[in-house]
Amino acid sequence: MKTKINSLADLMAALDRNIPQNLELQTSILCPYAISLPNGYSLTGANKESCIINFNNGDGIGLTANNEISNLIIQTNHNNRAIYTLSNNTDLGTLILRNLTVTGQIQILTRTGTKKTNLIADNIDIVACDSRRYSEQPQKYGVNVYQGAFTVYNFSSDPDSIINATLTNISLGRKGAPVIGTGLFICGFSDIGGWVIADEITTGEIYSNGMIPLGQPDMITAGVFIVYGTKIKKLTNQGQVTTYGVNDMVLDTWGYVEKWIAEKPIISYGPSGIGFVNFGTVDDFETKDKIETFGLGARGFNQYDGTIKKAIFHSIITHGDGSVGMQFSKPVGNIEVKNGVETWGSIGNSLVKGTITSLPADAVSIKPGGEITELKISGGITTHGNNVHSYHVEGGIVHSLNISGDVLAAGKNSTSVAVNNKGETSLKNISAISKNGIAVQIYGGKVTDRTGLIAKGSKGNIEENINI
């Protein structure tokens, strides 16, 4: 049943009938209050360019069950919800969002009592949003996470509760005008459910800014945040993902992603805004363009918990003090960088597991507990800052190492290769060059093979077994 809507009065009368139907807007409508779609209702626009539904005093459209919203422009104040769930029915059926341009948050959040939801969203463009005011926030690793402009959140603790999702062509914010808070936020209740299970997620361009004050260590955001209680089969970032704020990661996961591909640059401008952070489990990760960060303590890639089985990076470049290129604290599989790792900073502060910590801007750092099955880097490793290391095995283990190109430390008192604290690695066929420091330092570490090692340092080629 289709009902043509030409005014607010038409819309309210149709909703009051409570008979499943397609409400087709013919024109622009201003609503002075939020509305809810009863079970089985859909709301569509006859022509997206002229069909705008506006909400000037609060939230927008509440979904109950088996609803569709499509072919519309929806506008609320940017810190309100444009679309949200408004039901704790056991089964919300299928919720469909298609071809929407939105100001305000899309919040698909299910609570105790809801066990089944099927969500399909395609061609969604959120122009502006501020999602920071909502108190439902995941907590782990000493931090809370703000919700996103597009939020899918199973807030039911029931391990049998599931949101099944397919999200395609999701774009958030604008270059120079990011959404505030997290961008795309996918989260279950905990590591043991309720769950969000997605077969496919694709994104266009995403721009976000958490607006977190400098020095606040216990709040983070991300351009794309796959939090705990999540199982994602394939995630593709088809557009550039950019973050601007403090503690504003670009890509972050605490959940499980089977295949993750970033086709365009991954860019961070804020302090402690890390390119890719993995606290979960990722089977296969690939960036087809650069990861580049500019802020203080803004690292390129971090593996602090969980694991990654295989990762291929185009290149990693960091510019800030304390901005490590790649850092590993847990066992991982095969890691490859095709076009080098380069850092420009020296020593500076960075957020590490909810604590502000002083770090040197090492290019590749393997910390205690870090273990890499195979590390392959083409295009060399370069540091430009003072008092840093280009390749630093600091208590971790690298089972197989293949670096083509120089391992170069260009800054003052910087070391090209350091192995210490019971760290273990091969240095076979490595060309280690320090322009104003020591080429290779081995302090309580183990080098399994140094065949073909070339070491050239202005203050020494190789120092070994020195107690410091």
Salt bridges, closest charged atoms under 4 A:
GLU24 OE2 - LYS2 NZ 3.49
ASP59 OD2 - ARG81 NH2 2.89
ASP59 OD1 - ARG133 NH2 3.99
ASP125 OD2 - ARG174 NH2 2.82
ASP130 OD2 - ARG132 NH2 2.80
GLU136 OE2 - ARG111 NH2 2.69
ASP158 OD2 - LYS115 NZ 3.65
ASP191 OD2 - LYS140 NZ 2.65
GLU258 OE1 - LYS233 NZ 3.61
ASP283 OD1 - LYS309 NZ 3.44
ASP284 OD2 - LYS259 NZ 3.20
GLU292 OE1 - LYS290 NZ 2.73
GLU292 OE2 - HIS319 NE2 2.65
GLU342 OE2 - HIS384 NE2 2.67
ASP362 OD1 - HIS389 ND1 3.17
ASP362 OD2 - HIS392 ND1 3.00
GLU371 OE2 - HIS399 NE2 2.59
GLU394 OE1 - LYS367 NZ 2.95
GLU394 OE1 - HIS392 ND1 3.92
GLU464 OE2 - ARG450 NH2 3.02
